[in-house]
């Protein structure tokens, strides 16, 4: 009887030990990733408009690896990932603004600050080629320092040879889609088609190129 009880107790003990080891998972998964050593990545997205005001961006899409989130009304979103290198993606809710792609190394709890800034850049020079529907303009602009920079359609003001005021732009707004990548911190030469069949005889200094700058800090 005693041997039966000892055997029963031993069987129960072995069963408990097997359950405990099974809950830990296989030994190959007990490295840093297997232990689930995750870090919190807090992303803050801000927008500086053409009026110079900085405001938080609600509804910006944040993607880090296979994790994604939308920023709340305070412009922040937090995701948890294991330590490593991730392809990251930050998208403003305004579809006209360019998407930002970057590699992000996460070794601990991390804060990422993404600032989208819009500016009107004055022209350093401008040259036109007139040819009806084949007309084009080549502009030079000095792009400020930033991590990324993109240009939208230029907005050109001037007068025709008979004194008519003209506004040349493919968009009625202050800016369209920021589809052209620029080199930050340098002078850029960019060419665009010119819509309309009226030629500018005089280009006004109020003409500009809308530019989207992106500055990112990781701490």
Order of alpha helices (4+ residues) and beta strands (2+ residues): alpha-beta-beta-beta-beta-beta-beta-beta-beta-beta-beta-beta-beta-beta-beta-beta-beta-beta
